[in-house]
Amino acid sequence: MEAADETIHACEAKGFRVAVAIVDADGVIKLQIRGDGSPIHSQAFSFRKAYTVMSMGPMMGADTNSALIKLITGFAPGLPAIASSGTSSLLFLPGSVLVKQNGQPIAAIGVSGAPRSADDELCAQAGLDRIKDRVAGGPLASR
């Protein structure tokens, strides 16, 4: 909840109204919040961004959707083939970060609503930064 709250506040400070989704390691929504005035589509997109980095980031060695997109576009046939694969929950836009504990992904924060998806990702990073020290070392570190 603290990460989502910080993400919303970081975007609001820049004048952006966003929605935030946090998914667990299985891509299941654990928390979703929509800031006042965020675009209608932002709630669904925030989930899809978090789901995408959680489902594909670890196997590709990417901690953000931006990094994932860069890696995938280097493969033939690349991003267009994956994006049109029929897996509707994937969304290849910047705006999400992995949350890791002991080097393993345990969650992802997805954000949508800023005019540029790169700004969504900066806000997601602010949410992660808020909790990173407490989750990095394991379960006891978060207490």
N, C-alpha and C positions, 0 to 999 in steps of 0.2 A: 504494500500500500504506500509505503514511504517513497519507493522508487517512482511509482506512478504519479504521486502527488508532486514530487520534484520535477518530473518530466513536464507535467501540465504547467507548473509555475515558470519553468525555464522558457517554455514557448510563449506563455502570456507576457513575460518580460520583454519579448521581442515583438509583441503585437500579434502573435499567432494563436488561433483558437484551434485546439486539436483534441483528438481522442487517443487513448492509450490502451493497449492490450498487453497483458503479460501471460505468456503460455509456459507450461512446464516442459520437461524434456520429451514428453510424448506429443507435444503440440496442442495440448488441451488448455483452454482458457482457464486461468486461475483468477484473473482480475481484469475487468474492463471498465474504463471510465471515459465518459465523454464530457469534455469541457463545454461550458456554456457557449453557444454560438458556433461550435465547430461544424464544418460542412456535413451534410447528411451522410455522404459516403464514407466519412472518416472512421466511423466505428468499425465497419466491415474491413476497410483497408488496413487499419491498425492491426487487426488480428491476422490478416493475410501476410502482412510484412513480417510479423513475429513468427508466424508459422513457417514461412519460407526460410528465414535464416536458421531456425531451429532444425528444420528437416534437411536442409542441404548444406548449411555452413560447416558443421563438424566434419563431414566427409570430404569437403573441398578445402578445409583449412582456412575458412573465412569467419571472422567474428562480427561482421556487419553485412547488411545487404549490399552496400556499395562495393565492398571487397568481393563478395560473391558474384555480383554482376560482372565485375572486371575479369574474374577467373573464367566464368562460363562463356563470355563472349570470345575467349581465345580458343575454344573447342569447336570443331566442326561436328555437326552442323550448327552447334552453338545455341544461344539463348532462344532464337525463334522456335526451334524444335521443342525445347523443354517447355517454353511458355504456352505452346499450342498443344501440349500433350494430353489435355483433357483433365489434368489435375487442377481443378478450379480454385483450390485454396492457395496455390502458389501465386505470388505477386512480385515480380522483379522490378521493384522500385526501391531506392534508398529509403531508410526510415526505421531500421531496427538494429539492435545489438544483442549479442549473446551475453548471458550472465553465467559466469563460470565459478565453480567451487573446486579447489584443488586441481585446477586445469581442465576440469570436465564441465561441459555445458549442462546447466540445470534448469535454465529458463531463458526466455528471450523477451525483450521489451520492444514493442512495435508502436509506431506513432504515425498519425496521418492528420492532415489539416492545414499545414503550413503551405504557402504558395509554391515552395520548392521542396521536393522530397529530401534534398540534402539538409535542409533546415530541420525537418522531422528527425533525421538521424542525429543531428547535434543535440536536440532535446532529449532523445532516447539516451544518448551518452551521458547527459547531465543526470538523468535518473539513475543510471548505472553507477556513476561516480559517487552519488549520494550513499549507496549501500555497498560498494565494491569492497571496502576494507573489512566489512563484517561477514561477507560471504566467501571471500577468497580462501580463507584458511580452514573452512569446514563448519559443521553444525554448531560447534561451541563458539565459534567466532561471531556468530550472528546473535548471540545472547547478550 
